[in-house]
Amino acid sequence: MASVPTLAQTGYGPSYETGNDLSQSCKDLTYAQQDFCRGFVFGLAHGFRYQVFSGAGSICIPVGVASSQLLDVVMKYIRENPEKRHLTTVEIVQTSLSQAFPCS
């Protein structure tokens, strides 16, 4: 059975499969790692924003919210909910952003 390579296996960057992975990697103080974390979360956020436009989403991120702010929201959620760090990164990002930026 063939396996799907993770980002870490392909050499493009770290693999963020769970909240534990994201939490550990985003604590790194290197600029490159912080940029990768922000980009990862920002990319997911834009995917969730597309779902709202298509009628299937529940995250309404206001105009002007920076990628660093999105990452702050996600990291705060992980810190305040350590019992959920085993969940997939997508679940954690979606839950944290939907709580912070619900559609009215």
A tleap script that builds the chain and sets N, CA, C and O, in Angstrom:
source leaprc.protein.ff14SB
mol = sequence {
  NMET ALA SER VAL PRO THR LEU ALA GLN THR
  GLY TYR GLY PRO SER TYR GLU THR GLY ASN
  ASP LEU SER GLN SER CYS LYS ASP LEU THR
  TYR ALA GLN GLN ASP PHE CYS ARG GLY PHE
  VAL PHE GLY LEU ALA HIE GLY PHE ARG TYR
  GLN VAL PHE SER GLY ALA GLY SER ILE CYS
  ILE PRO VAL GLY VAL ALA SER SER GLN LEU
  LEU ASP VAL VAL MET LYS TYR ILE ARG GLU
  ASN PRO GLU LYS ARG HIE LEU THR THR VAL
  GLU ILE VAL GLN THR SER LEU SER GLN ALA
  PHE PRO CYS CSER
}
set mol.1.N position { 0.843 -1.166 0.000 }
set mol.1.CA position { 0.000 0.000 0.000 }
set mol.1.C position { 0.893 1.235 0.000 }
set mol.1.O position { 1.736 1.383 0.885 }
set mol.2.N position { 0.727 2.106 -0.956 }
set mol.2.CA position { 1.551 3.313 -1.059 }
set mol.2.C position { 1.111 4.336 -0.035 }
set mol.2.O position { -0.076 4.463 0.265 }
set mol.3.N position { 2.077 5.066 0.499 }
set mol.3.CA position { 1.734 6.118 1.448 }
set mol.3.C position { 1.882 7.472 0.778 }
set mol.3.O position { 2.682 7.645 -0.141 }
set mol.4.N position { 1.101 8.423 1.253 }
set mol.4.CA position { 1.178 9.782 0.747 }
set mol.4.C position { 2.289 10.482 1.509 }
set mol.4.O position { 2.282 10.459 2.740 }
set mol.5.N position { 3.240 11.103 0.829 }
set mol.5.CA position { 4.332 11.755 1.540 }
set mol.5.C position { 3.856 12.997 2.271 }
set mol.5.O position { 3.008 13.736 1.770 }
set mol.6.N position { 4.400 13.221 3.449 }
set mol.6.CA position { 4.121 14.454 4.180 }
set mol.6.C position { 5.094 15.504 3.707 }
set mol.6.O position { 6.042 15.190 2.987 }
set mol.7.N position { 4.880 16.744 4.096 }
set mol.7.CA position { 5.799 17.805 3.701 }
set mol.7.C position { 7.207 17.519 4.170 }
set mol.7.O position { 8.170 17.813 3.462 }
set mol.8.N position { 7.340 16.943 5.362 }
set mol.8.CA position { 8.665 16.647 5.893 }
set mol.8.C position { 9.369 15.611 5.022 }
set mol.8.O position { 10.585 15.673 4.839 }
set mol.9.N position { 8.615 14.670 4.493 }
set mol.9.CA position { 9.213 13.636 3.663 }
set mol.9.C position { 9.633 14.164 2.297 }
set mol.9.O position { 10.580 13.652 1.699 }
set mol.10.N position { 8.944 15.174 1.803 }
set mol.10.CA position { 9.247 15.691 0.481 }
set mol.10.C position { 10.310 16.772 0.513 }
set mol.10.O position { 10.844 17.135 -0.534 }
set mol.11.N position { 10.628 17.291 1.677 }
set mol.11.CA position { 11.653 18.306 1.787 }
set mol.11.C position { 11.146 19.726 1.632 }
set mol.11.O position { 11.951 20.657 1.630 }
set mol.12.N position { 9.841 19.930 1.502 }
set mol.12.CA position { 9.299 21.274 1.344 }
set mol.12.C position { 9.141 22.008 2.661 }
set mol.12.O position { 9.050 23.235 2.658 }
set mol.13.N position { 9.105 21.333 3.748 }
set mol.13.CA position { 8.925 21.954 5.053 }
set mol.13.C position { 8.394 20.941 6.030 }
set mol.13.O position { 8.276 19.761 5.700 }
set mol.14.N position { 8.070 21.384 7.239 }
set mol.14.CA position { 7.597 20.460 8.258 }
set mol.14.C position { 6.202 19.922 7.956 }
set mol.14.O position { 5.453 20.504 7.171 }
set mol.15.N position { 5.874 18.820 8.582 }
set mol.15.CA position { 4.555 18.224 8.457 }
set mol.15.C position { 3.735 18.600 9.674 }
set mol.15.O position { 4.149 18.365 10.809 }
set mol.16.N position { 2.577 19.181 9.437 }
set mol.16.CA position { 1.687 19.576 10.534 }
set mol.16.C position { 0.450 18.696 10.513 }
set mol.16.O position { -0.619 19.133 10.087 }
set mol.17.N position { 0.587 17.466 10.969 }
set mol.17.CA position { -0.543 16.560 10.940 }
set mol.17.C position { -1.482 16.773 12.121 }
set mol.17.O position { -2.695 16.616 11.982 }
set mol.18.N position { -0.938 17.128 13.278 }
set mol.18.CA position { -1.762 17.335 14.473 }
set mol.18.C position { -1.431 18.685 15.100 }
set mol.18.O position { -0.473 19.354 14.713 }
set mol.19.N position { -2.248 19.064 16.074 }
set mol.19.CA position { -1.971 20.278 16.821 }
set mol.19.C position { -0.657 20.209 17.564 }
set mol.19.O position { 0.000 21.232 17.758 }
set mol.20.N position { -0.262 19.012 17.985 }
set mol.20.CA position { 1.037 18.845 18.637 }
set mol.20.C position { 2.165 19.252 17.693 }
set mol.20.O position { 3.098 19.946 18.097 }
set mol.21.N position { 2.079 18.822 16.441 }
set mol.21.CA position { 3.095 19.159 15.448 }
set mol.21.C position { 3.157 20.668 15.215 }
set mol.21.O position { 4.236 21.260 15.201 }
set mol.22.N position { 2.001 21.272 15.034 }
set mol.22.CA position { 1.938 22.709 14.783 }
set mol.22.C position { 2.462 23.491 15.978 }
set mol.22.O position { 3.234 24.437 15.819 }
set mol.23.N position { 2.042 23.097 17.169 }
set mol.23.CA position { 2.473 23.780 18.379 }
set mol.23.C position { 3.982 23.737 18.536 }
set mol.23.O position { 4.610 24.755 18.827 }
set mol.24.N position { 4.558 22.573 18.346 }
set mol.24.CA position { 6.003 22.418 18.519 }
set mol.24.C position { 6.772 23.212 17.471 }
set mol.24.O position { 7.728 23.917 17.797 }
set mol.25.N position { 6.361 23.099 16.225 }
set mol.25.CA position { 7.083 23.770 15.148 }
set mol.25.C position { 6.959 25.289 15.208 }
set mol.25.O position { 7.914 26.005 14.905 }
set mol.26.N position { 5.799 25.774 15.593 }
set mol.26.CA position { 5.582 27.217 15.589 }
set mol.26.C position { 6.171 27.907 16.810 }
set mol.26.O position { 6.136 29.134 16.894 }
set mol.27.N position { 6.701 27.160 17.744 }
set mol.27.CA position { 7.415 27.748 18.869 }
set mol.27.C position { 8.844 28.102 18.481 }
set mol.27.O position { 9.520 28.853 19.184 }
set mol.28.N position { 9.296 27.554 17.358 }
set mol.28.CA position { 10.643 27.819 16.858 }
set mol.28.C position { 10.758 29.309 16.549 }
set mol.28.O position { 9.852 29.895 15.958 }
set mol.29.N position { 11.849 29.908 16.941 }
set mol.29.CA position { 11.998 31.347 16.799 }
set mol.29.C position { 12.658 31.785 15.496 }
set mol.29.O position { 12.878 32.979 15.295 }
set mol.30.N position { 12.976 30.848 14.611 }
set mol.30.CA position { 13.594 31.254 13.355 }
set mol.30.C position { 12.543 31.927 12.472 }
set mol.30.O position { 11.370 31.553 12.480 }
set mol.31.N position { 12.988 32.921 11.716 }
set mol.31.CA position { 12.067 33.637 10.836 }
set mol.31.C position { 11.457 32.708 9.796 }
set mol.31.O position { 10.269 32.811 9.490 }
set mol.32.N position { 12.250 31.819 9.260 }
set mol.32.CA position { 11.753 30.909 8.235 }
set mol.32.C position { 10.630 30.030 8.784 }
set mol.32.O position { 9.610 29.833 8.123 }
set mol.33.N position { 10.820 29.504 9.990 }
set mol.33.CA position { 9.793 28.644 10.581 }
set mol.33.C position { 8.526 29.432 10.889 }
set mol.33.O position { 7.420 28.953 10.637 }
set mol.34.N position { 8.677 30.634 11.431 }
set mol.34.CA position { 7.512 31.471 11.723 }
set mol.34.C position { 6.764 31.805 10.430 }
set mol.34.O position { 5.534 31.778 10.398 }
set mol.35.N position { 7.502 32.119 9.373 }
set mol.35.CA position { 6.860 32.411 8.086 }
set mol.35.C position { 6.112 31.196 7.560 }
set mol.35.O position { 5.009 31.326 7.029 }
set mol.36.N position { 6.711 30.006 7.704 }
set mol.36.CA position { 6.057 28.793 7.237 }
set mol.36.C position { 4.773 28.556 8.030 }
set mol.36.O position { 3.746 28.204 7.448 }
set mol.37.N position { 4.817 28.742 9.342 }
set mol.37.CA position { 3.629 28.556 10.183 }
set mol.37.C position { 2.527 29.531 9.790 }
set mol.37.O position { 1.370 29.144 9.626 }
set mol.38.N position { 2.899 30.802 9.640 }
set mol.38.CA position { 1.906 31.820 9.246 }
set mol.38.C position { 1.304 31.468 7.886 }
set mol.38.O position { 0.091 31.559 7.698 }
set mol.39.N position { 2.144 31.071 6.952 }
set mol.39.CA position { 1.655 30.719 5.624 }
set mol.39.C position { 0.735 29.512 5.637 }
set mol.39.O position { -0.259 29.470 4.912 }
set mol.40.N position { 1.069 28.538 6.460 }
set mol.40.CA position { 0.254 27.325 6.572 }
set mol.40.C position { -1.143 27.673 7.083 }
set mol.40.O position { -2.148 27.276 6.493 }
set mol.41.N position { -1.193 28.420 8.188 }
set mol.41.CA position { -2.482 28.812 8.787 }
set mol.41.C position { -3.245 29.731 7.836 }
set mol.41.O position { -4.457 29.587 7.672 }
set mol.42.N position { -2.544 30.672 7.213 }
set mol.42.CA position { -3.170 31.607 6.280 }
set mol.42.C position { -3.791 30.856 5.106 }
set mol.42.O position { -4.891 31.189 4.664 }
set mol.43.N position { -3.093 29.852 4.606 }
set mol.43.CA position { -3.622 29.054 3.509 }
set mol.43.C position { -4.899 28.315 3.884 }
set mol.43.O position { -5.862 28.294 3.118 }
set mol.44.N position { -4.900 27.708 5.070 }
set mol.44.CA position { -6.119 27.041 5.532 }
set mol.44.C position { -7.245 28.045 5.720 }
set mol.44.O position { -8.389 27.775 5.356 }
set mol.45.N position { -6.920 29.212 6.292 }
set mol.45.CA position { -7.940 30.237 6.524 }
set mol.45.C position { -8.580 30.671 5.214 }
set mol.45.O position { -9.794 30.864 5.151 }
set mol.46.N position { -7.783 30.825 4.175 }
set mol.46.CA position { -8.344 31.203 2.877 }
set mol.46.C position { -9.218 30.101 2.305 }
set mol.46.O position { -10.212 30.381 1.635 }
set mol.47.N position { -8.859 28.859 2.562 }
set mol.47.CA position { -9.715 27.756 2.147 }
set mol.47.C position { -11.059 27.784 2.863 }
set mol.47.O position { -12.102 27.543 2.256 }
set mol.48.N position { -11.023 28.080 4.156 }
set mol.48.CA position { -12.267 28.168 4.919 }
set mol.48.C position { -13.086 29.371 4.462 }
set mol.48.O position { -14.315 29.309 4.431 }
set mol.49.N position { -12.416 30.461 4.110 }
set mol.49.CA position { -13.117 31.648 3.607 }
set mol.49.C position { -13.832 31.315 2.305 }
set mol.49.O position { -14.950 31.777 2.081 }
set mol.50.N position { -13.204 30.521 1.446 }
set mol.50.CA position { -13.846 30.097 0.199 }
set mol.50.C position { -15.114 29.292 0.494 }
set mol.50.O position { -16.117 29.431 -0.206 }
set mol.51.N position { -15.069 28.458 1.525 }
set mol.51.CA position { -16.247 27.678 1.893 }
set mol.51.C position { -17.407 28.595 2.261 }
set mol.51.O position { -18.559 28.292 1.951 }
set mol.52.N position { -17.109 29.724 2.927 }
set mol.52.CA position { -18.162 30.677 3.291 }
set mol.52.C position { -18.789 31.242 2.024 }
set mol.52.O position { -20.012 31.336 1.922 }
set mol.53.N position { -17.952 31.620 1.056 }
set mol.53.CA position { -18.478 32.174 -0.192 }
set mol.53.C position { -19.317 31.154 -0.948 }
set mol.53.O position { -20.248 31.522 -1.664 }
set mol.54.N position { -18.995 29.891 -0.795 }
set mol.54.CA position { -19.753 28.855 -1.491 }
set mol.54.C position { -20.956 28.386 -0.679 }
set mol.54.O position { -21.706 27.518 -1.126 }
set mol.55.N position { -21.145 28.956 0.512 }
set mol.55.CA position { -22.304 28.638 1.337 }
set mol.55.C position { -22.112 27.492 2.305 }
set mol.55.O position { -23.074 27.079 2.952 }
set mol.56.N position { -20.889 26.955 2.431 }
set mol.56.CA position { -20.675 25.780 3.265 }
set mol.56.C position { -19.846 26.062 4.514 }
set mol.56.O position { -19.588 25.140 5.288 }
set mol.57.N position { -19.424 27.293 4.736 }
set mol.57.CA position { -18.510 27.568 5.845 }
set mol.57.C position { -19.125 28.391 6.959 }
set mol.57.O position { -20.236 28.906 6.841 }
set mol.58.N position { -18.370 28.501 8.049 }
set mol.58.CA position { -18.848 29.245 9.215 }
set mol.58.C position { -17.786 30.182 9.789 }
set mol.58.O position { -17.882 30.599 10.943 }
set mol.59.N position { -16.769 30.513 8.979 }
set mol.59.CA position { -15.696 31.386 9.429 }
set mol.59.C position { -15.731 32.643 8.573 }
set mol.59.O position { -15.612 32.573 7.350 }
set mol.60.N position { -15.896 33.791 9.220 }
set mol.60.CA position { -15.953 35.066 8.505 }
set mol.60.C position { -14.836 35.962 9.018 }
set mol.60.O position { -15.024 36.733 9.960 }
set mol.61.N position { -13.691 35.854 8.398 }
set mol.61.CA position { -12.520 36.617 8.805 }
set mol.61.C position { -12.640 38.028 8.235 }
set mol.61.O position { -12.752 38.204 7.022 }
set mol.62.N position { -12.617 39.035 9.113 }
set mol.62.CA position { -12.753 40.416 8.633 }
set mol.62.C position { -11.577 40.840 7.752 }
set mol.62.O position { -10.470 40.314 7.864 }
set mol.63.N position { -11.849 41.792 6.887 }
set mol.63.CA position { -10.798 42.382 6.063 }
set mol.63.C position { -9.783 43.042 6.989 }
set mol.63.O position { -10.156 43.679 7.973 }
set mol.64.N position { -8.515 42.891 6.676 }
set mol.64.CA position { -7.469 43.529 7.459 }
set mol.64.C position { -6.822 42.651 8.503 }
set mol.64.O position { -5.836 43.054 9.121 }
set mol.65.N position { -7.361 41.438 8.718 }
set mol.65.CA position { -6.748 40.520 9.674 }
set mol.65.C position { -5.463 39.971 9.052 }
set mol.65.O position { -5.486 39.398 7.963 }
set mol.66.N position { -4.351 40.150 9.751 }
set mol.66.CA position { -3.044 39.728 9.247 }
set mol.66.C position { -2.812 38.242 9.489 }
set mol.66.O position { -3.427 37.639 10.368 }
set mol.67.N position { -1.919 37.663 8.698 }
set mol.67.CA position { -1.586 36.243 8.869 }
set mol.67.C position { -1.005 35.995 10.258 }
set mol.67.O position { -1.233 34.935 10.841 }
set mol.68.N position { -0.262 36.951 10.793 }
set mol.68.CA position { 0.289 36.781 12.143 }
set mol.68.C position { -0.824 36.740 13.182 }
set mol.68.O position { -0.699 36.029 14.179 }
set mol.69.N position { -1.904 37.480 12.977 }
set mol.69.CA position { -3.042 37.451 13.887 }
set mol.69.C position { -3.756 36.102 13.828 }
set mol.69.O position { -4.168 35.567 14.856 }
set mol.70.N position { -3.897 35.561 12.630 }
set mol.70.CA position { -4.513 34.241 12.489 }
set mol.70.C position { -3.692 33.192 13.236 }
set mol.70.O position { -4.245 32.349 13.942 }
set mol.71.N position { -2.370 33.250 13.076 }
set mol.71.CA position { -1.507 32.311 13.784 }
set mol.71.C position { -1.629 32.501 15.292 }
set mol.71.O position { -1.652 31.517 16.032 }
set mol.72.N position { -1.708 33.740 15.761 }
set mol.72.CA position { -1.878 34.007 17.195 }
set mol.72.C position { -3.161 33.367 17.729 }
set mol.72.O position { -3.165 32.786 18.814 }
set mol.73.N position { -4.246 33.477 16.962 }
set mol.73.CA position { -5.528 32.892 17.368 }
set mol.73.C position { -5.402 31.378 17.499 }
set mol.73.O position { -5.867 30.791 18.475 }
set mol.74.N position { -4.775 30.757 16.518 }
set mol.74.CA position { -4.619 29.299 16.527 }
set mol.74.C position { -3.727 28.857 17.689 }
set mol.74.O position { -4.058 27.906 18.398 }
set mol.75.N position { -2.608 29.539 17.884 }
set mol.75.CA position { -1.687 29.162 18.967 }
set mol.75.C position { -2.333 29.373 20.336 }
set mol.75.O position { -2.108 28.583 21.253 }
set mol.76.N position { -3.125 30.422 20.481 }
set mol.76.CA position { -3.854 30.656 21.741 }
set mol.76.C position { -4.816 29.495 22.008 }
set mol.76.O position { -4.907 29.006 23.134 }
set mol.77.N position { -5.526 29.061 20.978 }
set mol.77.CA position { -6.448 27.935 21.124 }
set mol.77.C position { -5.705 26.679 21.571 }
set mol.77.O position { -6.163 25.958 22.457 }
set mol.78.N position { -4.562 26.426 20.954 }
set mol.78.CA position { -3.773 25.240 21.314 }
set mol.78.C position { -3.303 25.331 22.763 }
set mol.78.O position { -3.368 24.346 23.499 }
set mol.79.N position { -2.827 26.515 23.180 }
set mol.79.CA position { -2.372 26.691 24.573 }
set mol.79.C position { -3.513 26.498 25.570 }
set mol.79.O position { -3.321 25.895 26.626 }
set mol.80.N position { -4.692 27.004 25.240 }
set mol.80.CA position { -5.830 26.952 26.160 }
set mol.80.C position { -6.605 25.641 26.102 }
set mol.80.O position { -7.477 25.405 26.938 }
set mol.81.N position { -6.306 24.794 25.139 }
set mol.81.CA position { -7.003 23.514 24.979 }
set mol.81.C position { -6.019 22.376 24.749 }
set mol.81.O position { -6.082 21.707 23.717 }
set mol.82.N position { -5.106 22.145 25.695 }
set mol.82.CA position { -4.083 21.117 25.484 }
set mol.82.C position { -4.665 19.719 25.284 }
set mol.82.O position { -4.020 18.859 24.683 }
set mol.83.N position { -5.850 19.493 25.773 }
set mol.83.CA position { -6.472 18.176 25.627 }
set mol.83.C position { -6.901 17.904 24.185 }
set mol.83.O position { -7.272 16.778 23.856 }
set mol.84.N position { -6.854 18.913 23.330 }
set mol.84.CA position { -7.268 18.751 21.936 }
set mol.84.C position { -6.104 18.788 20.954 }
set mol.84.O position { -6.313 18.736 19.741 }
set mol.85.N position { -4.877 18.878 21.470 }
set mol.85.CA position { -3.718 18.987 20.576 }
set mol.85.C position { -3.519 17.761 19.699 }
set mol.85.O position { -2.824 17.842 18.686 }
set mol.86.N position { -4.109 16.631 20.060 }
set mol.86.CA position { -3.967 15.414 19.255 }
set mol.86.C position { -4.836 15.457 17.990 }
set mol.86.O position { -4.649 14.646 17.084 }
set mol.87.N position { -5.774 16.390 17.928 }
set mol.87.CA position { -6.650 16.494 16.764 }
set mol.87.C position { -5.850 16.942 15.539 }
set mol.87.O position { -4.740 17.459 15.666 }
set mol.88.N position { -6.419 16.740 14.369 }
set mol.88.CA position { -5.718 17.154 13.159 }
set mol.88.C position { -5.563 18.669 13.137 }
set mol.88.O position { -6.346 19.401 13.742 }
set mol.89.N position { -4.549 19.112 12.435 }
set mol.89.CA position { -4.300 20.540 12.318 }
set mol.89.C position { -5.488 21.243 11.680 }
set mol.89.O position { -5.854 22.342 12.096 }
set mol.90.N position { -6.086 20.630 10.686 }
set mol.90.CA position { -7.235 21.243 10.029 }
set mol.90.C position { -8.372 21.443 11.024 }
set mol.90.O position { -8.999 22.502 11.037 }
set mol.91.N position { -8.647 20.443 11.856 }
set mol.91.CA position { -9.701 20.570 12.868 }
set mol.91.C position { -9.397 21.708 13.837 }
set mol.91.O position { -10.280 22.495 14.177 }
set mol.92.N position { -8.164 21.787 14.272 }
set mol.92.CA position { -7.777 22.811 15.246 }
set mol.92.C position { -7.862 24.204 14.642 }
set mol.92.O position { -8.387 25.120 15.274 }
set mol.93.N position { -7.355 24.376 13.433 }
set mol.93.CA position { -7.409 25.688 12.794 }
set mol.93.C position { -8.859 26.083 12.529 }
set mol.93.O position { -9.244 27.228 12.768 }
set mol.94.N position { -9.652 25.154 12.042 }
set mol.94.CA position { -11.051 25.460 11.751 }
set mol.94.C position { -11.815 25.831 13.026 }
set mol.94.O position { -12.566 26.807 13.031 }
set mol.95.N position { -11.634 25.076 14.087 }
set mol.95.CA position { -12.339 25.351 15.335 }
set mol.95.C position { -11.907 26.685 15.929 }
set mol.95.O position { -12.748 27.489 16.331 }
set mol.96.N position { -10.596 26.923 15.985 }
set mol.96.CA position { -10.113 28.160 16.599 }
set mol.96.C position { -10.566 29.386 15.809 }
set mol.96.O position { -10.972 30.384 16.405 }
set mol.97.N position { -10.504 29.327 14.497 }
set mol.97.CA position { -10.917 30.479 13.697 }
set mol.97.C position { -12.421 30.671 13.701 }
set mol.97.O position { -12.891 31.808 13.661 }
set mol.98.N position { -13.193 29.586 13.748 }
set mol.98.CA position { -14.657 29.741 13.796 }
set mol.98.C position { -15.115 30.328 15.124 }
set mol.98.O position { -16.131 31.020 15.180 }
set mol.99.N position { -14.364 30.054 16.202 }
set mol.99.CA position { -14.691 30.661 17.501 }
set mol.99.C position { -14.304 32.132 17.521 }
set mol.99.O position { -15.028 32.963 18.070 }
set mol.100.N position { -13.161 32.451 16.922 }
set mol.100.CA position { -12.689 33.826 16.923 }
set mol.100.C position { -13.413 34.715 15.909 }
set mol.100.O position { -13.623 35.902 16.159 }
set mol.101.N position { -13.790 34.144 14.775 }
set mol.101.CA position { -14.399 34.918 13.691 }
set mol.101.C position { -15.665 34.251 13.179 }
set mol.101.O position { -15.727 33.855 12.015 }
set mol.102.N position { -16.682 34.120 14.039 }
set mol.102.CA position { -17.924 33.473 13.579 }
set mol.102.C position { -18.678 34.377 12.598 }
set mol.102.O position { -18.569 35.602 12.655 }
set mol.103.N position { -19.430 33.762 11.717 }
set mol.103.CA position { -20.298 34.529 10.833 }
set mol.103.C position { -21.540 34.938 11.627 }
set mol.103.O position { -22.090 34.138 12.383 }
set mol.104.N position { -21.965 36.155 11.456 }
set mol.104.CA position { -23.131 36.660 12.206 }
set mol.104.C position { -24.416 36.247 11.565 }
set mol.104.O position { -25.491 36.584 12.062 }
savepdb mol mol.pdb
quit
